Amino acid sequence: MQKILIIIHAPPYGSERVLSALRLATALIAQEDERVDLSVYMMSDAVTVGLPNQPSAEAGGGLQQMIENLVEHGVIVRLCRTCAVARGLGEAKLIDGVAIGTLVDMAATTIEADKVITF
């Protein structure tokens, strides 16, 4: 089983980088040929995607639904603590299954990963 880390820096809205990253993550967990151990870390403005009550796919959004699906499939989804605190999200309610992580956590996950992909 491959360990894959996806690091996302882009803001969730205004570009399609977060959408592309989450689409790739969704495709990776759907693989039938090989299971993957997937972790997703959000940094910079990407941390705001961890907030609940975002628009559904039917309303032109869907990022929250994608994250919830990833969490349901056992994907670790973490937000950079420093980035979250800098944006006033340190104590904010997050999407169920999403947690604040540290740079130490991300470093350990990076060392353990077979592949690291950034967006």
KOLDREN-44516 format. One record per residue (C-alpha): residue number from 1; residue in three letters; x, y negated, z. Coordinates in Angstrom, 1 decimal. Layout:
+-------+------+--------+--------+--------+
! pavex ! voba !      X !      Y !      Z !
+-------+------+--------+--------+--------+
!   NUM !  Ala !      X !      Y !      Z !
...
+-------+------+--------+--------+--------+
//
This chain:
+-------+------+--------+--------+--------+
! pavex ! voba !      X !      Y !      Z !
+-------+------+--------+--------+--------+
!     1 !  Met !    0.0 !    0.0 !    0.0 !
!     2 !  Gln !    1.4 !   -3.4 !   -1.0 !
!     3 !  Lys !    1.4 !   -6.3 !    1.4 !
!     4 !  Ile !    0.5 !   -9.5 !   -0.4 !
!     5 !  Leu !    0.5 !  -13.0 !    1.1 !
!     6 !  Ile !   -1.4 !  -15.9 !   -0.7 !
!     7 !  Ile !   -0.4 !  -19.4 !    0.5 !
!     8 !  Ile !   -2.8 !  -22.2 !   -0.6 !
!     9 !  His !   -1.8 !  -25.9 !   -0.3 !
!    10 !  Ala !   -4.4 !  -27.5 !   -2.6 !
!    11 !  Pro !   -7.5 !  -29.3 !   -1.4 !
!    12 !  Pro !  -10.6 !  -27.1 !   -1.8 !
!    13 !  Tyr !  -12.4 !  -29.6 !   -4.0 !
!    14 !  Gly !  -11.1 !  -31.8 !   -6.7 !
!    15 !  Ser !   -9.0 !  -29.1 !   -8.4 !
!    16 !  Glu !   -9.6 !  -25.5 !   -9.1 !
!    17 !  Arg !   -6.5 !  -24.2 !   -7.4 !
!    18 !  Val !   -8.3 !  -23.0 !   -4.2 !
!    19 !  Leu !  -11.1 !  -21.4 !   -6.4 !
!    20 !  Ser !   -8.4 !  -19.7 !   -8.5 !
!    21 !  Ala !   -6.6 !  -18.4 !   -5.4 !
!    22 !  Leu !   -9.8 !  -17.0 !   -3.8 !
!    23 !  Arg !  -10.8 !  -15.4 !   -7.1 !
!    24 !  Leu !   -7.4 !  -13.7 !   -7.3 !
!    25 !  Ala !   -7.8 !  -12.6 !   -3.7 !
!    26 !  Thr !  -11.3 !  -11.2 !   -4.4 !
!    27 !  Ala !   -9.9 !   -9.3 !   -7.4 !
!    28 !  Leu !   -7.1 !   -7.9 !   -5.4 !
!    29 !  Ile !   -9.3 !   -6.4 !   -2.7 !
!    30 !  Ala !  -11.6 !   -5.0 !   -5.4 !
!    31 !  Gln !   -8.8 !   -3.0 !   -7.0 !
!    32 !  Glu !   -9.6 !    0.7 !   -7.2 !
!    33 !  Asp !   -6.2 !    1.9 !   -8.3 !
!    34 !  Glu !   -4.3 !    0.6 !   -5.3 !
!    35 !  Arg !   -5.4 !   -0.8 !   -1.9 !
!    36 !  Val !   -3.6 !   -3.9 !   -0.7 !
!    37 !  Asp !   -3.0 !   -5.4 !    2.7 !
!    38 !  Leu !   -3.9 !   -9.1 !    2.0 !
!    39 !  Ser !   -3.3 !  -12.2 !    4.0 !
!    40 !  Val !   -4.3 !  -15.7 !    3.0 !
!    41 !  Tyr !   -2.8 !  -18.8 !    4.7 !
!    42 !  Met !   -4.2 !  -22.3 !    4.1 !
!    43 !  Met !   -1.9 !  -25.3 !    4.5 !
!    44 !  Ser !   -2.2 !  -29.0 !    3.9 !
!    45 !  Asp !   -5.6 !  -30.1 !    2.7 !
!    46 !  Ala !   -6.6 !  -26.5 !    2.0 !
!    47 !  Val !   -7.4 !  -26.1 !    5.7 !
!    48 !  Thr !  -10.7 !  -27.8 !    5.3 !
!    49 !  Val !  -12.0 !  -24.8 !    3.4 !
!    50 !  Gly !  -12.2 !  -23.0 !    6.7 !
!    51 !  Leu !  -15.1 !  -25.2 !    7.9 !
!    52 !  Pro !  -18.6 !  -23.7 !    7.8 !
!    53 !  Asn !  -21.7 !  -25.1 !    6.1 !
!    54 !  Gln !  -20.1 !  -25.6 !    2.7 !
!    55 !  Pro !  -22.3 !  -25.5 !   -0.4 !
!    56 !  Ser !  -23.4 !  -22.1 !   -1.7 !
!    57 !  Ala !  -22.5 !  -20.9 !   -5.2 !
!    58 !  Glu !  -26.1 !  -21.7 !   -6.2 !
!    59 !  Ala !  -25.5 !  -25.3 !   -5.1 !
!    60 !  Gly !  -22.2 !  -25.7 !   -7.0 !
!    61 !  Gly !  -19.9 !  -24.4 !   -4.2 !
!    62 !  Gly !  -19.3 !  -20.9 !   -3.2 !
!    63 !  Leu !  -15.8 !  -21.1 !   -1.5 !
!    64 !  Gln !  -17.3 !  -20.3 !    1.9 !
!    65 !  Gln !  -19.0 !  -17.2 !    0.5 !
!    66 !  Met !  -15.8 !  -16.0 !   -1.1 !
!    67 !  Ile !  -13.9 !  -16.4 !    2.2 !
!    68 !  Glu !  -16.6 !  -14.6 !    4.1 !
!    69 !  Asn !  -16.4 !  -11.8 !    1.6 !
!    70 !  Leu !  -12.6 !  -11.6 !    2.0 !
!    71 !  Val !  -13.0 !  -11.5 !    5.8 !
!    72 !  Glu !  -15.6 !   -8.7 !    5.5 !
!    73 !  His !  -13.0 !   -6.7 !    3.6 !
!    74 !  Gly !  -10.4 !   -7.1 !    6.3 !
!    75 !  Val !   -8.4 !   -9.9 !    4.8 !
!    76 !  Ile !   -6.6 !  -12.1 !    7.4 !
!    77 !  Val !   -7.4 !  -15.7 !    6.7 !
!    78 !  Arg !   -5.5 !  -18.3 !    8.7 !
!    79 !  Leu !   -5.3 !  -22.1 !    8.8 !
!    80 !  Cys !   -2.0 !  -23.8 !    9.6 !
!    81 !  Arg !   -2.3 !  -25.2 !   13.1 !
!    82 !  Thr !   -0.3 !  -28.3 !   12.4 !
!    83 !  Cys !   -2.2 !  -29.1 !    9.2 !
!    84 !  Ala !   -5.6 !  -28.5 !   11.0 !
!    85 !  Val !   -4.7 !  -30.7 !   14.0 !
!    86 !  Ala !   -3.5 !  -33.5 !   11.7 !
!    87 !  Arg !   -6.9 !  -33.4 !   10.0 !
!    88 !  Gly !   -8.9 !  -33.4 !   13.3 !
!    89 !  Leu !   -9.8 !  -29.7 !   12.9 !
!    90 !  Gly !   -7.8 !  -28.2 !   15.8 !
!    91 !  Glu !  -11.0 !  -27.6 !   17.9 !
!    92 !  Ala !  -13.5 !  -27.4 !   15.0 !
!    93 !  Lys !  -15.9 !  -24.5 !   14.5 !
!    94 !  Leu !  -14.6 !  -22.4 !   11.7 !
!    95 !  Ile !  -16.1 !  -19.8 !    9.3 !
!    96 !  Asp !  -16.5 !  -16.6 !   11.2 !
!    97 !  Gly !  -13.3 !  -14.5 !   10.9 !
!    98 !  Val !  -11.1 !  -17.5 !   10.0 !
!    99 !  Ala !   -8.6 !  -18.5 !   12.7 !
!   100 !  Ile !   -5.9 !  -21.1 !   13.3 !
!   101 !  Gly !   -2.4 !  -19.6 !   12.8 !
!   102 !  Thr !    1.0 !  -20.9 !   13.4 !
!   103 !  Leu !    4.0 !  -21.3 !   11.2 !
!   104 !  Val !    5.7 !  -18.5 !   13.2 !
!   105 !  Asp !    2.7 !  -16.2 !   12.2 !
!   106 !  Met !    3.1 !  -17.2 !    8.5 !
!   107 !  Ala !    6.9 !  -16.6 !    8.6 !
!   108 !  Ala !    6.4 !  -13.1 !   10.0 !
!   109 !  Thr !    3.7 !  -12.3 !    7.4 !
!   110 !  Thr !    6.1 !  -13.7 !    4.7 !
!   111 !  Ile !    8.9 !  -11.4 !    5.8 !
!   112 !  Glu !    6.6 !   -8.4 !    5.8 !
!   113 !  Ala !    5.0 !   -9.2 !    2.5 !
!   114 !  Asp !    6.0 !   -7.4 !   -0.7 !
!   115 !  Lys !    4.7 !  -10.3 !   -2.7 !
!   116 !  Val !    4.0 !  -14.0 !   -1.9 !
!   117 !  Ile !    1.8 !  -16.1 !   -4.2 !
!   118 !  Thr !    1.3 !  -19.8 !   -3.8 !
!   119 !  Phe !   -1.4 !  -22.1 !   -5.1 !
+-------+------+--------+--------+--------+
//
